[in-house]
């Protein structure tokens, strides 16, 4: 899919939909992949606006340190954590344990 003519949010959603089960990525990696490396916060805004998209894996996007910074946008206090744990990702204190082992870099995985 050619994403060049898509809106910023559409580009973000395209990348997020590519994150494999059991893996996570971060806002900065998404921003860099879509050609806006200084737009990590805008990726966060796109994620905040994504909650009406059916079957969208928003829970797989965390901050650069593996923190579940988007957890407040999920129904229930632990839903983001529960979704990640159901995919085999261990969480402690709202942080992905062994983040580097679960990290998925879109620039190395999307052609």
N, CA, C and O of each residue as an XYZ file, in Angstrom:
444
protein
N       0.843     -1.194      0.000
C       0.000      0.000      0.000
C       0.879      1.245      0.000
O       1.806      1.353      0.802
N       0.601      2.150     -0.864
C       1.316      3.420     -0.922
C       0.677      4.371      0.079
O      -0.508      4.685     -0.030
N       1.454      4.829      1.049
C       0.882      5.703      2.078
C       1.227      7.166      1.865
O       0.823      8.016      2.658
N       1.962      7.471      0.816
C       2.411      8.840      0.574
C       1.270      9.847      0.513
O       1.414     10.958      1.022
N       0.157      9.496     -0.085
C      -0.954     10.430     -0.252
C      -1.990     10.338      0.856
O      -3.075     10.908      0.737
N      -1.675      9.637      1.919
C      -2.602      9.486      3.041
C      -2.384     10.606      4.054
O      -1.336     11.252      4.064
N      -3.386     10.829      4.905
C      -3.245     11.811      5.981
C      -2.285     11.268      7.033
O      -1.987     10.074      7.052
N      -1.813     12.132      7.892
C      -0.900     11.716      8.957
C      -1.511     10.587      9.777
O      -0.864      9.565     10.007
N      -2.751     10.764     10.217
C      -3.408      9.747     11.040
C      -3.537      8.425     10.278
O      -3.313      7.360     10.853
N      -3.892      8.480      9.007
C      -4.008      7.255      8.207
C      -2.673      6.530      8.104
O      -2.630      5.300      8.132
N      -1.596      7.278      7.986
C      -0.269      6.673      7.947
C       0.047      5.970      9.262
O       0.566      4.854      9.274
N      -0.272      6.635     10.367
C      -0.056      6.034     11.691
C      -0.853      4.740     11.798
O      -0.314      3.719     12.226
N      -2.110      4.768     11.421
C      -2.968      3.588     11.542
C      -2.481      2.444     10.652
O      -2.586      1.275     11.024
N      -1.953      2.782      9.485
C      -1.398      1.763      8.609
C      -0.262      1.028      9.322
O      -0.224     -0.203      9.321
N       0.655      1.772      9.927
C       1.791      1.168     10.625
C       1.325      0.344     11.821
O       1.770     -0.789     12.007
N       0.436      0.902     12.625
C      -0.029      0.198     13.829
C      -0.700     -1.117     13.454
O      -0.547     -2.114     14.160
N      -1.427     -1.129     12.371
C      -2.076     -2.373     11.937
C      -1.079     -3.439     11.499
O      -1.446     -4.607     11.375
N       0.162     -3.064     11.265
C       1.206     -4.010     10.866
C       1.969     -4.610     12.061
O       2.718     -5.571     11.889
N       1.786     -4.057     13.259
C       2.523     -4.559     14.426
C       2.081     -5.994     14.698
O       0.892     -6.248     14.892
N       3.015     -6.922     14.714
C       2.642     -8.327     14.930
C       2.151     -8.610     16.348
O       2.502     -7.918     17.303
N       1.346     -9.627     16.445
C       0.877    -10.157     17.727
C       2.105    -10.452     18.599
O       3.075    -11.050     18.133
N       2.055    -10.032     19.853
C       3.150    -10.316     20.776
C       4.335     -9.380     20.656
O       5.395     -9.655     21.218
N       4.178     -8.278     19.937
C       5.252     -7.297     19.757
C       4.711     -5.903     20.060
O       3.498     -5.690     20.045
N       5.592     -4.970     20.332
C       5.211     -3.575     20.568
C       6.151     -2.665     19.793
O       7.262     -3.054     19.433
N       5.689     -1.457     19.547
C       6.546     -0.423     18.995
C       6.283      0.862     19.764
O       5.471      0.879     20.689
N       6.961      1.929     19.390
C       6.761      3.181     20.121
C       6.393      4.316     19.169
O       6.500      4.199     17.948
N       5.957      5.414     19.773
C       5.482      6.569     19.016
C       6.566      7.112     18.082
O       6.287      7.437     16.927
N       7.791      7.209     18.578
C       8.886      7.758     17.793
C       9.226      6.925     16.577
O       9.527      7.473     15.517
N       9.184      5.617     16.712
C       9.486      4.740     15.576
C       8.430      4.858     14.498
O       8.735      4.795     13.307
N       7.206      5.026     14.911
C       6.123      5.225     13.938
C       6.330      6.558     13.226
O       6.251      6.629     11.999
N       6.594      7.616     13.996
C       6.802      8.946     13.420
C       7.959      8.928     12.419
O       7.858      9.491     11.330
N       9.040      8.285     12.796
C      10.205      8.207     11.910
C       9.859      7.457     10.626
O      10.227      7.891      9.534
N       9.158      6.340     10.754
C       8.818      5.534      9.584
C       7.958      6.302      8.583
O       8.141      6.165      7.373
N       7.023      7.105      9.081
C       6.118      7.814      8.168
C       6.704      9.135      7.678
O       6.033      9.902      6.987
N       7.963      9.396      8.042
C       8.642     10.572      7.516
C       8.495     11.838      8.331
O       8.775     12.927      7.830
N       8.060     11.720      9.580
C       7.904     12.873     10.470
C       8.584     12.580     11.807
O       7.908     12.475     12.831
N       9.906     12.448     11.810
C      10.605     11.991     13.018
C      10.426     12.872     14.251
O      10.667     12.414     15.368
N      10.018     14.104     14.078
C       9.812     14.999     15.220
C       8.352     15.017     15.697
O       7.969     15.877     16.490
N       7.551     14.078     15.218
C       6.101     14.116     15.470
C       5.593     13.001     16.381
O       4.472     12.527     16.196
N       6.378     12.579     17.347
C       5.950     11.516     18.255
C       4.657     11.874     18.983
O       3.776     11.029     19.143
N       4.545     13.130     19.423
C       3.325     13.546     20.138
C       2.109     13.500     19.223
O       1.008     13.167     19.662
N       2.303     13.829     17.975
C       1.183     13.775     17.033
C       0.763     12.326     16.797
O      -0.419     12.050     16.595
N       1.719     11.400     16.822
C       1.369      9.977     16.744
C       0.494      9.632     17.940
O      -0.479      8.890     17.806
N       0.835     10.164     19.104
C       0.012      9.956     20.294
C      -1.398     10.490     20.114
O      -2.361      9.861     20.552
N      -1.528     11.630     19.482
C      -2.866     12.179     19.211
C      -3.648     11.267     18.282
O      -4.847     11.053     18.462
N      -2.957     10.735     17.291
C      -3.616      9.789     16.377
C      -4.081      8.561     17.148
O      -5.177      8.052     16.916
N      -3.246      8.090     18.060
C      -3.625      6.924     18.854
C      -4.831      7.242     19.737
O      -5.728      6.412     19.883
N      -4.856      8.424     20.318
C      -5.995      8.824     21.150
C      -7.290      8.860     20.349
O      -8.366      8.602     20.889
N      -7.186      9.176     19.074
C      -8.367      9.276     18.211
C      -8.754      7.941     17.584
O      -9.705      7.880     16.805
N      -8.039      6.886     17.910
C      -8.240      5.600     17.225
C      -9.234      4.660     17.897
O      -9.459      3.555     17.404
N      -9.812      5.060     18.975
C     -10.596      4.119     19.778
C     -11.901      3.655     19.153
O     -12.528      2.721     19.653
N     -12.311      4.283     18.087
C     -13.516      3.819     17.392
C     -13.205      2.882     16.232
O     -14.115      2.435     15.533
N     -11.933      2.585     16.023
C     -11.535      1.697     14.932
C     -11.608      0.259     15.428
O     -10.920     -0.120     16.376
N     -12.431     -0.517     14.790
C     -12.651     -1.899     15.207
C     -11.402     -2.756     14.976
O     -10.741     -2.651     13.942
N     -11.097     -3.597     15.954
C      -9.954     -4.532     15.886
C      -8.625     -3.830     15.646
O      -7.767     -4.350     14.932
N      -8.451     -2.657     16.234
C      -7.234     -1.878     16.067
C      -6.290     -2.150     17.245
O      -6.694     -1.990     18.397
N      -5.043     -2.559     16.981
C      -4.132     -2.954     18.053
C      -3.401     -1.793     18.740
O      -2.176     -1.810     18.855
N      -4.143     -0.805     19.186
C      -3.552      0.376     19.825
C      -2.741      0.008     21.066
O      -1.812      0.727     21.434
N      -3.083     -1.095     21.706
C      -2.381     -1.508     22.918
C      -0.922     -1.863     22.657
O      -0.141     -1.967     23.603
N      -0.545     -2.049     21.418
C       0.829     -2.426     21.057
C       1.750     -1.228     20.867
O       2.905     -1.390     20.473
N       1.251     -0.031     21.144
C       2.073      1.174     21.027
C       2.333      1.721     22.430
O       1.407      2.052     23.170
N       3.608      1.805     22.770
C       4.043      2.273     24.087
C       5.053      3.402     23.892
O       5.380      3.754     22.758
N       5.544      3.966     24.987
C       6.524      5.036     24.802
C       7.920      4.463     24.586
O       8.088      3.243     24.580
N       8.907      5.306     24.413
C      10.262      4.873     24.057
C      10.940      4.042     25.120
O      11.932      3.367     24.846
N      10.408      4.085     26.344
C      10.957      3.294     27.441
C      10.123      2.058     27.753
O      10.403      1.341     28.714
N       9.103      1.810     26.944
C       8.239      0.664     27.172
C       7.112      0.919     28.151
O       6.427     -0.019     28.560
N       6.906      2.172     28.535
C       5.815      2.500     29.458
C       4.468      2.491     28.740
O       4.367      2.884     27.578
N       3.443      2.041     29.446
C       2.087      1.992     28.895
C       1.430      3.362     29.039
O       0.467      3.510     29.792
N       1.931      4.341     28.339
C       1.455      5.710     28.487
C       0.037      5.903     27.952
O      -0.631      6.865     28.330
N      -0.427      5.026     27.096
C      -1.778      5.154     26.554
C      -2.836      4.415     27.348
O      -3.994      4.363     26.932
N      -2.467      3.848     28.474
C      -3.380      2.984     29.227
C      -4.654      3.682     29.679
O      -5.680      3.027     29.863
N      -4.609      4.987     29.861
C      -5.787      5.719     30.341
C      -6.880      5.821     29.285
O      -8.008      6.211     29.589
N      -6.555      5.478     28.066
C      -7.531      5.572     26.982
C      -8.242      4.245     26.708
O      -9.019      4.133     25.759
N      -7.973      3.259     27.534
C      -8.631      1.958     27.406
C      -9.669      1.813     28.504
O      -9.468      2.281     29.625
N     -10.773      1.166     28.181
C     -11.805      0.922     29.181
C     -11.233      0.003     30.253
O     -10.562     -0.981     29.944
N     -11.500      0.326     31.498
C     -10.957     -0.472     32.590
C      -9.563      0.001     32.939
O      -8.858      0.546     32.089
N      -9.168     -0.198     34.154
C      -7.895      0.342     34.612
C      -6.682     -0.442     34.136
O      -5.578      0.101     34.098
N      -6.861     -1.694     33.776
C      -5.722     -2.535     33.389
C      -5.881     -3.171     32.015
O      -5.165     -4.121     31.701
N      -6.794     -2.678     31.188
C      -7.083     -3.338     29.916
C      -5.871     -3.377     28.984
O      -5.599     -4.413     28.378
N      -5.147     -2.281     28.860
C      -3.978     -2.287     27.980
C      -2.978     -3.345     28.446
O      -2.450     -4.111     27.640
N      -2.727     -3.378     29.738
C      -1.818     -4.375     30.305
C      -2.333     -5.784     30.054
O      -1.565     -6.665     29.667
N      -3.621     -6.004     30.270
C      -4.202     -7.331     30.078
C      -4.094     -7.783     28.623
O      -3.810     -8.950     28.354
N      -4.318     -6.871     27.695
C      -4.213     -7.217     26.274
C      -2.786     -7.613     25.918
O      -2.570     -8.596     25.208
N      -1.824     -6.859     26.403
C      -0.422     -7.192     26.131
C      -0.035     -8.512     26.787
O       0.646     -9.335     26.175
N      -0.460     -8.713     28.014
C      -0.142     -9.965     28.713
C      -0.789    -11.156     28.022
O      -0.224    -12.249     28.017
N      -1.965    -10.958     27.440
C      -2.618    -12.059     26.723
C      -1.835    -12.454     25.472
O      -2.029    -13.541     24.928
N      -0.945    -11.561     25.018
C      -0.090    -11.844     23.859
C       1.298    -12.327     24.290
O       2.192    -12.486     23.459
N       1.468    -12.556     25.591
C       2.731    -13.085     26.083
C       3.754    -12.043     26.505
O       4.908    -12.384     26.765
N       3.358    -10.796     26.577
C       4.264     -9.714     26.972
C       4.089     -9.462     28.468
O       2.980     -9.207     28.936
N       5.172     -9.534     29.201
C       5.122     -9.316     30.649
C       5.237     -7.834     30.966
O       6.047     -7.111     30.386
N       4.398     -7.402     31.911
C       4.338     -6.004     32.313
C       4.581     -5.931     33.822
O       4.060     -6.745     34.585
N       5.367     -4.960     34.235
C       5.568     -4.693     35.661
C       5.634     -3.184     35.843
O       6.385     -2.500     35.147
N       4.847     -2.669     36.781
C       4.789     -1.221     37.031
C       4.504     -0.435     35.755
O       5.136      0.588     35.491
N       3.558     -0.919     34.977
C       3.136     -0.253     33.736
C       4.248     -0.135     32.700
O       4.250      0.796     31.895
N       5.180     -1.060     32.716
C       6.302     -1.051     31.774
C       6.485     -2.453     31.200
O       6.352     -3.448     31.912
N       6.791     -2.521     29.908
C       7.083     -3.792     29.258
C       8.424     -4.299     29.778
O       9.443     -3.619     29.652
N       8.418     -5.485     30.358
C       9.654     -6.113     30.810
C      10.392     -6.629     29.577
O       9.780     -7.216     28.685
N      11.696     -6.412     29.528
C      12.513     -6.800     28.366
C      11.996     -6.145     27.087
O      11.861     -6.793     26.050
N      11.717     -4.870     27.182
C      11.167     -4.098     26.070
C      11.916     -4.343     24.764
O      11.296     -4.522     23.716
N      13.238     -4.352     24.822
C      14.033     -4.509     23.600
C      13.781     -5.849     22.909
O      13.956     -5.960     21.695
N      13.374     -6.862     23.667
C      13.087     -8.173     23.077
C      11.731     -8.222     22.375
O      11.517     -9.047     21.486
N      10.825     -7.345     22.773
C       9.489     -7.307     22.186
C       9.326     -6.183     21.172
O       8.314     -6.104     20.477
N      10.330     -5.315     21.095
C      10.241     -4.143     20.229
C      10.223     -4.538     18.754
O      11.018     -5.363     18.302
N       9.306     -3.936     18.026
C       9.150     -4.142     16.587
C       9.416     -2.808     15.901
O       8.726     -1.821     16.157
N      10.417     -2.784     15.031
C      10.806     -1.562     14.332
C      10.175     -1.550     12.944
O      10.539     -2.366     12.098
N       9.236     -0.639     12.694
C       8.582     -0.629     11.379
C       9.557     -0.410     10.229
O       9.327     -0.918      9.131
N      10.633      0.327     10.450
C      11.561      0.600      9.356
C      12.301     -0.640      8.894
O      12.839     -0.670      7.787
N      12.330     -1.663      9.735
C      12.999     -2.914      9.370
C      12.010     -3.999      8.944
O      12.416     -5.074      8.503
N      10.709     -3.715      9.075
C       9.725     -4.755      8.856
C       8.635     -4.440      7.847
O       7.892     -5.336      7.445
N       8.524     -3.193      7.433
C       7.503     -2.819      6.440
C       8.242     -2.391      5.174
O       9.133     -1.543      5.213
N       7.861     -2.981      4.082
C       8.490     -2.610      2.805
C       7.540     -1.814      1.951
O       7.894     -1.415      0.841
